[in-house]
Amino acid sequence: MKSSREVTIYDVAKALNISPSTVSRALKDHPQIKKETKKKIRAVASEMGYQRNKFASNLRQKHTYTIGVVVPKLNSFFMATAIAGIEKITAHNGYGLIISQSQESWRKEISCVSTLFNSRVDGLLVSLAFDTKNMNHFDILFKKDIPVVFFDRVADCHGCMSIVIDNFKAGYEATTHLIEQGCRKIVHLGGNLLRNVYSERFRGYKQALADNKIEFDQDLVVITDMSGQAGIDTAQKIMKMKPRPDGIFTANDTSAVATIVEFEKAGISIPDEIAVVGFNNEPISQVVKPNLTTVDYPARDIGEIAAASLISKIKDSESANLSTIVLKHTLIVRNSSQRAKLNNSKSAR
């Protein structure tokens, strides 16, 4: 029967009848150990199934070279792309990742943070859950001077760093675009206003209406979980309104695409009857017909900058003292909202 006991350098040393310190130095490629000796020791160590305990070694240096990541969900294009950006930077700098998801639950987020703290991560990258109301569960990290960088969904906290886009400006531009296309009764489909991304996009929507002298109507604001089903339900709600809205700005592409599909099923023409604008520029935005006007959210850049900022803080706690880094977004205009173009085309006939 094979033994499940872990092979140590002492076992290798005993097998070769040499000192454990010689084995240790050879496996670390110490220059004072002869090449022939190193080769022999490595061969025996490999044959015996020796594995270096990198974690224990790192702990002795007071670093695990591991970064924790807490995200709401992994099954979104935005988050998958952001994590790809994070992984690119961490791998380049010799750090591993432990990724966990809160499943949009504050309580699960608390558990994730605790687990990662106990795993002795050197730092944490976080995008907050839908219903996170306070930041108390991060205190255990702050007290130990373990750096935390928030990205996308962030919160104000002393000493924290955030990587975001200007969600207010993006929401303002999306709504203004609909107004410029002739829309006057615009629905906003948004997420939990506890989160900055949704509250700021909503604030931009309201400001665009005000600046264009369009009265804000609370009945035209729909707060949901931003799922595809939420888009379907919102489309059905819009179709029952009288007079019917002529525009909709949704805070993500998933719900926006779902509204388009539901409207098309009901025989409602997009964009000449209802113009639609989404958010995130996910691949599905160019698959749906008509193609979806959306806000390009630089997810990979956000992931890369968040990871680079965190590693900089890990290496030097006095570095990267900016509280917030704001990345550029872009409104990408496609056929789902171009009513003015359609109207001009009809007038020319």
C-alpha positions as CSV (number, residue, x, y, z in Angstrom):
1,M,0.0,0.0,0.0
2,K,1.3,3.4,-0.9
3,S,1.9,5.9,1.9
4,S,0.0,9.2,1.7
5,R,2.5,10.8,4.0
6,E,4.2,13.9,2.5
7,V,7.8,13.4,1.4
8,T,10.2,15.9,3.1
9,I,13.7,17.0,2.4
10,Y,14.7,14.8,5.4
11,D,13.4,11.7,3.5
12,V,15.4,12.7,0.5
13,A,18.5,13.3,2.6
14,K,18.2,10.0,4.3
15,A,17.9,8.2,1.0
16,L,21.0,9.8,-0.3
17,N,22.9,9.7,3.0
18,I,23.6,13.4,3.0
19,S,22.5,16.3,5.2
20,P,19.0,17.9,4.9
21,S,20.7,21.4,4.5
22,T,22.5,20.1,1.4
23,V,19.2,18.9,-0.1
24,S,17.5,22.2,0.7
25,R,20.3,24.2,-0.9
26,A,20.4,22.0,-4.0
27,L,16.7,22.2,-4.6
28,K,17.0,26.0,-4.3
29,D,19.8,25.9,-6.9
30,H,22.4,27.3,-4.5
31,P,25.7,28.1,-6.3
32,Q,27.8,26.3,-3.7
33,I,26.3,23.0,-4.6
34,K,27.9,21.1,-7.5
35,K,25.9,20.6,-10.6
36,E,26.3,16.8,-10.5
37,T,25.1,16.8,-6.9
38,K,22.1,19.0,-7.7
39,K,21.1,16.8,-10.6
40,K,21.3,13.6,-8.4
41,I,19.3,15.2,-5.6
42,R,16.6,16.5,-7.9
43,A,16.3,13.1,-9.6
44,V,15.9,11.3,-6.3
45,A,13.5,13.9,-5.0
46,S,11.4,13.6,-8.1
47,E,11.4,9.8,-8.0
48,M,10.3,9.9,-4.3
49,G,7.5,12.4,-5.1
50,Y,8.9,15.3,-3.2
51,Q,6.9,18.6,-3.5
52,R,8.3,21.9,-2.3
53,N,5.9,23.5,0.2
54,K,5.9,26.9,-1.4
55,F,3.1,28.1,0.9
56,A,5.1,27.4,4.1
57,S,8.2,29.0,2.5
58,N,6.3,32.1,1.6
59,L,4.8,32.4,5.1
60,R,8.3,32.4,6.5
61,Q,8.9,35.5,4.3
62,K,5.5,36.9,5.5
63,H,4.1,36.8,2.0
64,T,2.1,34.1,0.2
65,Y,2.2,35.8,-3.2
66,T,-1.5,35.1,-3.4
67,I,-4.2,37.7,-4.1
68,G,-7.9,37.1,-3.3
69,V,-10.7,38.2,-5.6
70,V,-14.3,38.6,-4.6
71,V,-16.9,39.2,-7.3
72,P,-20.7,39.1,-7.4
73,K,-20.8,36.4,-10.1
74,L,-18.5,34.8,-12.5
75,N,-21.0,34.1,-15.3
76,S,-21.0,37.6,-16.8
77,F,-19.0,38.8,-19.7
78,F,-17.9,41.9,-17.9
79,M,-16.6,40.1,-14.8
80,A,-14.9,37.3,-16.8
81,T,-13.1,39.9,-18.9
82,A,-12.1,41.9,-15.8
83,I,-10.7,38.7,-14.2
84,A,-8.7,38.0,-17.4
85,G,-7.1,41.4,-17.0
86,I,-6.4,40.7,-13.3
87,E,-4.8,37.3,-14.1
88,K,-2.6,38.8,-16.8
89,I,-1.0,41.3,-14.3
90,T,-0.8,38.9,-11.3
91,A,0.8,36.1,-13.4
92,H,3.3,38.5,-14.8
93,N,4.3,39.6,-11.3
94,G,4.4,36.1,-9.8
95,Y,1.2,36.1,-7.9
96,G,-1.5,33.5,-7.8
97,L,-5.2,34.1,-7.5
98,I,-8.0,32.7,-5.3
99,I,-11.3,33.7,-6.8
100,S,-14.6,33.6,-4.9
101,Q,-18.1,34.8,-5.8
102,S,-20.6,36.3,-3.4
103,Q,-23.6,35.3,-5.5
104,E,-25.0,38.9,-5.0
105,S,-25.3,38.2,-1.3
106,W,-23.8,40.4,1.5
107,R,-23.7,37.5,3.9
108,K,-21.9,35.3,1.3
109,E,-19.5,38.2,0.7
110,I,-18.7,38.3,4.4
111,S,-17.9,34.6,4.3
112,C,-15.7,35.0,1.2
113,V,-13.7,37.8,2.8
114,S,-13.2,35.8,6.0
115,T,-12.0,32.7,4.0
116,L,-9.6,34.7,2.0
117,F,-8.2,36.4,5.1
118,N,-7.6,33.0,6.7
119,S,-5.9,31.9,3.5
120,R,-3.4,34.6,4.2
121,V,-3.8,36.5,0.9
122,D,-1.4,39.4,0.5
123,G,-4.2,41.7,-0.8
124,L,-7.8,41.7,-2.0
125,L,-9.6,42.8,-5.1
126,V,-13.3,43.3,-4.6
127,S,-16.5,44.1,-6.6
128,L,-19.4,44.4,-4.1
129,A,-22.6,42.4,-4.0
130,F,-26.0,43.8,-4.7
131,D,-27.1,44.2,-1.1
132,T,-23.9,45.1,0.8
133,K,-24.8,47.8,3.2
134,N,-21.7,48.4,5.2
135,M,-18.0,47.6,5.1
136,N,-17.5,46.2,8.5
137,H,-16.4,42.8,7.3
138,F,-13.3,44.4,5.7
139,D,-12.1,45.8,9.0
140,I,-10.2,42.6,9.7
141,L,-8.1,43.3,6.6
142,F,-7.6,47.0,7.3
143,K,-6.4,46.3,10.9
144,K,-3.7,44.0,9.5
145,D,-2.7,46.5,6.8
146,I,-3.7,44.1,4.1
147,P,-4.4,46.3,1.1
148,V,-7.9,46.2,-0.6
149,V,-8.7,47.6,-4.0
150,F,-12.3,47.9,-5.1
151,F,-13.3,47.8,-8.8
152,D,-16.6,48.4,-10.7
153,R,-18.9,48.2,-7.7
154,V,-17.2,50.2,-5.1
155,A,-17.9,52.0,-1.8
156,D,-16.5,55.0,0.1
157,C,-14.1,53.9,2.8
158,H,-11.1,55.5,4.4
159,G,-7.8,54.3,2.9
160,C,-9.5,52.3,0.1
161,M,-8.7,52.5,-3.6
162,S,-11.3,52.3,-6.3
163,I,-11.1,51.7,-10.1
164,V,-14.3,52.8,-11.9
165,I,-15.7,54.7,-14.9
166,D,-17.7,57.9,-14.7
167,N,-21.1,56.1,-14.4
168,F,-22.9,59.4,-14.0
169,K,-21.6,60.8,-17.2
170,A,-22.2,57.5,-19.0
171,G,-25.8,57.5,-17.9
172,Y,-26.2,61.1,-18.8
173,E,-24.8,60.5,-22.3
174,A,-27.0,57.4,-22.9
175,T,-30.2,59.3,-21.9
176,T,-29.2,62.4,-23.8
177,H,-28.7,60.3,-26.9
178,L,-32.2,59.0,-26.7
179,I,-33.6,62.5,-26.2
180,E,-31.6,63.6,-29.3
181,Q,-33.4,60.8,-31.2
182,G,-36.7,62.4,-30.4
183,C,-37.6,60.3,-27.3
184,R,-39.6,62.1,-24.6
185,K,-41.0,59.3,-22.4
186,I,-37.9,57.3,-21.4
187,V,-37.9,54.3,-19.1
188,H,-34.9,53.6,-17.0
189,L,-34.3,49.9,-16.1
190,G,-31.7,49.8,-13.3
191,G,-30.2,47.8,-10.5
192,N,-30.0,48.1,-6.7
193,L,-29.3,51.7,-5.9
194,L,-27.1,50.7,-3.0
195,R,-24.4,50.1,-5.7
196,N,-22.6,53.0,-7.2
197,V,-22.8,51.7,-10.7
198,Y,-26.6,51.8,-10.7
199,S,-27.1,54.8,-8.5
200,E,-24.8,56.9,-10.7
201,R,-26.3,55.8,-14.0
202,F,-29.7,56.6,-12.6
203,R,-28.5,60.0,-11.4
204,G,-27.1,60.7,-14.9
205,Y,-30.5,59.7,-16.4
206,K,-32.4,62.1,-14.1
207,Q,-29.9,65.0,-14.9
208,A,-30.2,64.5,-18.6
209,L,-34.0,64.7,-18.4
210,A,-33.8,67.9,-16.3
211,D,-31.3,69.5,-18.6
212,N,-33.7,68.9,-21.5
213,K,-36.7,70.1,-19.6
214,I,-38.4,66.7,-19.5
215,E,-40.2,66.0,-16.2
216,F,-39.0,63.1,-14.2
217,D,-41.6,60.4,-13.7
218,Q,-40.9,57.8,-11.0
219,D,-43.3,55.4,-12.7
220,L,-40.8,55.1,-15.5
221,V,-38.0,53.8,-13.2
222,V,-37.8,50.0,-12.8
223,I,-35.4,48.6,-10.3
224,T,-34.6,44.9,-10.8
225,D,-31.9,42.3,-10.5
226,M,-30.8,43.2,-14.1
227,S,-31.4,39.6,-15.4
228,G,-32.8,38.6,-18.8
229,Q,-36.1,37.9,-17.1
230,A,-36.1,41.4,-15.7
231,G,-35.8,42.7,-19.2
232,I,-38.7,40.5,-20.4
233,D,-40.9,41.6,-17.4
234,T,-40.1,45.3,-18.0
235,A,-40.9,45.0,-21.7
236,Q,-44.3,43.5,-20.9
237,K,-44.9,46.3,-18.3
238,I,-44.0,49.0,-20.9
239,M,-46.4,47.5,-23.5
240,K,-49.3,48.0,-21.1
241,M,-48.4,51.7,-20.4
242,K,-50.6,54.4,-22.0
243,P,-49.2,56.4,-23.6
244,R,-46.5,53.9,-24.3
245,P,-42.8,55.0,-23.7
246,D,-40.7,55.7,-26.7
247,G,-37.3,55.0,-25.2
248,I,-35.6,52.8,-22.7
249,F,-32.1,53.1,-21.1
250,T,-31.1,49.9,-19.3
251,A,-28.1,49.6,-17.0
252,N,-26.8,46.5,-18.6
253,D,-26.9,44.7,-22.0
254,T,-28.5,41.5,-20.8
255,S,-31.8,43.2,-19.8
256,A,-31.6,45.5,-22.9
257,V,-31.4,42.6,-25.3
258,A,-34.2,40.8,-23.5
259,T,-36.5,43.9,-24.0
260,I,-35.7,44.1,-27.7
261,V,-36.5,40.4,-28.2
262,E,-39.8,40.8,-26.3
263,F,-40.8,43.9,-28.2
264,E,-40.1,42.3,-31.5
265,K,-42.2,39.3,-30.5
266,A,-45.1,41.7,-29.9
267,G,-44.6,43.4,-33.3
268,I,-43.2,46.6,-31.9
269,S,-40.5,48.0,-34.2
270,I,-37.1,48.9,-32.7
271,P,-36.1,51.8,-32.8
272,D,-38.9,53.7,-34.5
273,E,-41.5,52.8,-31.9
274,I,-39.2,52.3,-29.0
275,A,-35.5,53.1,-29.0
276,V,-33.2,51.0,-26.7
277,V,-29.8,51.7,-25.1
278,G,-27.9,49.2,-23.0
279,F,-24.7,49.2,-21.0
280,N,-21.4,47.2,-21.0
281,N,-20.9,46.4,-24.7
282,E,-21.1,42.7,-24.3
283,P,-20.8,40.4,-27.4
284,I,-24.6,39.8,-27.4
285,S,-25.1,43.5,-28.2
286,Q,-23.9,42.9,-31.7
287,V,-25.8,39.7,-32.2
288,V,-29.3,40.9,-31.4
289,K,-31.2,42.5,-34.3
290,P,-31.2,45.5,-34.5
291,N,-27.7,45.8,-33.0
292,L,-27.8,47.4,-29.5
293,T,-26.5,50.9,-28.8
294,T,-24.5,50.6,-25.6
295,V,-21.8,52.0,-23.4
296,D,-18.4,50.4,-23.8
297,Y,-17.1,49.6,-20.3
298,P,-13.3,48.8,-20.4
299,A,-13.5,45.7,-18.3
300,R,-10.1,44.3,-19.1
301,D,-8.4,47.6,-18.4
302,I,-10.2,47.9,-15.1
303,G,-9.0,44.4,-14.1
304,E,-5.4,45.2,-15.2
305,I,-5.3,48.6,-13.4
306,A,-6.9,47.2,-10.2
307,A,-4.4,44.3,-10.1
308,A,-1.4,46.6,-10.8
309,S,-2.5,49.1,-8.2
310,L,-3.0,46.3,-5.6
311,I,0.5,44.8,-6.2
312,S,2.0,48.3,-6.0
313,K,0.4,48.7,-2.6
314,I,1.5,45.3,-1.5
315,K,5.1,46.0,-2.4
316,D,5.1,49.6,-1.0
317,S,2.2,50.6,1.3
318,E,3.0,54.3,0.7
319,S,2.6,54.0,-3.1
320,A,-0.5,54.4,-5.3
321,N,-2.3,56.7,-2.8
322,L,-4.9,57.8,-5.3
323,S,-8.3,57.1,-3.8
324,T,-10.1,56.7,-7.2
325,I,-8.9,56.0,-10.7
326,V,-11.6,56.8,-13.4
327,L,-11.2,55.1,-16.8
328,K,-12.7,56.3,-20.0
329,H,-16.0,54.9,-21.4
330,T,-17.5,55.3,-24.8
331,L,-21.1,55.5,-26.1
332,I,-21.4,53.2,-29.1
333,V,-24.3,54.1,-31.3
334,R,-26.0,51.3,-33.2
335,N,-29.3,50.7,-34.9
336,S,-31.4,50.0,-31.8
337,S,-31.6,53.7,-31.0
338,Q,-31.1,55.6,-34.3
339,R,-34.6,57.0,-34.7
340,A,-33.4,60.3,-36.1
341,K,-31.6,58.5,-38.9
342,L,-34.7,56.5,-39.7
343,N,-37.0,59.5,-39.7
344,N,-34.6,61.5,-41.9
345,S,-34.6,58.5,-44.4
346,K,-38.4,58.4,-44.4
347,S,-38.6,62.2,-45.0
348,A,-36.3,62.0,-48.0
349,R,-38.6,59.5,-49.8
